[in-house]
Amino acid sequence: MKNINYDLVKMLHMRLDSAWRLEKYYINDANEAKCHSVPALEKMLEDDKKHIKMLQDEIKGRIDANVFD
């Protein structure tokens, strides 16, 4: 696999993991602690979701262009 393709998949994996942890644990933990960090964590989740979509589109575009090898 070419480095760029590996890099895109790796970044997608990292963002998916981050979003999952924010949704499953971090935001809930901050809410339970009545922490002032909740809005920042929610913004991070929103940003991760945007980046996930960008990465998915980029990978799909590379697959469609037959350069994902």
C-alpha positions in Angstrom: 0.0 0.0 0.0 1.3 3.4 -0.9 2.2 5.7 2.0 -0.5 8.2 1.2 -3.2 5.6 1.2 -1.9 4.1 4.5 -1.8 7.6 6.0 -5.4 8.3 5.0 -6.6 5.0 6.5 -4.6 5.5 9.6 -6.0 9.0 10.1 -9.5 7.7 9.5 -9.0 5.0 12.1 -7.7 7.5 14.6 -10.6 9.9 14.1 -13.1 7.1 14.3 -11.6 5.9 17.6 -11.5 9.5 19.0 -15.2 10.0 18.0 -16.2 6.7 19.6 -14.4 7.5 22.8 -15.9 11.0 23.0 -19.4 9.6 22.4 -19.1 6.5 24.7 -17.1 7.9 27.6 -15.5 11.3 27.7 -18.6 13.5 27.2 -20.6 11.3 29.6 -17.9 11.5 32.2 -17.6 15.2 31.9 -21.4 15.6 32.2 -21.4 13.4 35.3 -18.7 15.5 36.9 -20.5 18.7 36.0 -17.3 19.7 34.3 -16.9 22.9 32.3 -15.2 20.9 29.5 -18.5 19.5 28.0 -18.8 22.2 25.3 -15.1 21.7 24.3 -15.6 17.9 24.1 -18.8 18.3 22.1 -17.0 20.6 19.7 -14.1 18.1 19.3 -16.7 15.4 18.5 -18.3 17.6 15.9 -14.9 18.3 14.4 -14.0 14.6 14.4 -17.2 13.8 12.5 -16.4 16.5 9.9 -12.9 15.1 9.5 -14.2 11.5 9.3 -16.4 12.5 6.4 -13.6 14.4 4.7 -11.3 11.3 5.0 -14.0 8.9 3.8 -14.6 11.1 0.7 -10.9 11.3 0.0 -10.4 7.5 0.3 -13.5 6.9 -1.9 -12.2 9.4 -4.5 -8.9 7.6 -4.6 -10.6 4.2 -4.9 -12.8 5.6 -7.7 -9.7 7.0 -9.5 -8.1 3.6 -9.1 -5.1 5.0 -7.2 -5.9 3.4 -3.9 -3.2 0.7 -3.9 
